[in-house]
Each structure stands twice: as structure tokens, then as C-alpha cells.
């Protein structure tokens, strides 16, 4: 014989409300009182609405008479709005070489500043080719200079560190 599992994701409405006595709240928020679940279901059916379990922890459990479909729609609408307003911080990358010219460097700093103001993190990468990796100290100095130039809009999240043929530094927007 299989045991019957109670499903937590299914809301307790109408016939699923199985308590001997329940406290019922009307559509306008006024209390109907403590009645049997059959009487509560009958009251909801008379108004062509649903009997929805609000709290099963209290004694007696609390149920509300409402249009469950409309209530569920409103909850989903609120969740959609919250997701729409949420901003996920992406990681944008600014690539350069340690032998960069001044104007090109300023372009990289300006684009990094724009990314940071938009709320994104910035990964500054200096790429080495061939024997250039011997000059890691120059690349580190360049990245530290960039961190100093961006210090009013960014905070250093990860100090410059060498990874293979690249040196990487991570900046995040100031709060």
C-alpha cells in the first residue's frame, strides 16, 4: 500500500481545507467567526468565491474568502515587476597591452568608468606576447594607475595578479 504524500506546492483551497473548526475572514477583512470548514465552503460558494487557507499554524486555522485566481494573478504580477526592477551586475572587460599610448589608455579608463557607473564590475586585463611577460612589473604599475584613476567610482575587488599570459585586476562599483 502506497502512502499518500501531502503536496506542499498545492494551495489548500475549498475541498482541500480539512479542519473541524476554522476562523473565517470575509472579503472585506471582517471576521465571520469560528465555524466548521463545511460552513465556510458553503459561504464561499454562495458568493462564488474560494475558501483559502491563510495560516494553519494558529488555533483554530485561519481561512479567507477570496477569488483565488485573481489573488494568484496579482502575486505573479508583483513577482514579475520585482524581477523587472532587479539589476544583475555583469562583468565587463577592458583589454590593453602594457605598452599602451596615453590616449588609448584614457579611452579604456573612460569606458571602464562608464561600465562602473552603470553598476557593472570591470575586469581590466593586460595581455603579454612572447617575451613581454618579463615586464610584469610594468603591467602591474599600469593596472595600479588605472585603479587610482578610477578610485572615486570604483573599489578594488581583486588586486593585479598574473594568470598565464595575462595580468588581471577586478574593480567593482562603489556603493
Beta strands, then each sheet from edge to edge (+ up, - down):
strand 1: 21-25
strand 2: 31-36
strand 3: 50-55
strand 4: 61-66
strand 5: 91-96
strand 6: 121-127
strand 7: 154-163
strand 8: 166-173
sheet 1: 2+ 1- 4- 3+
sheet 2: 5+ 6+ 8- 7+
end
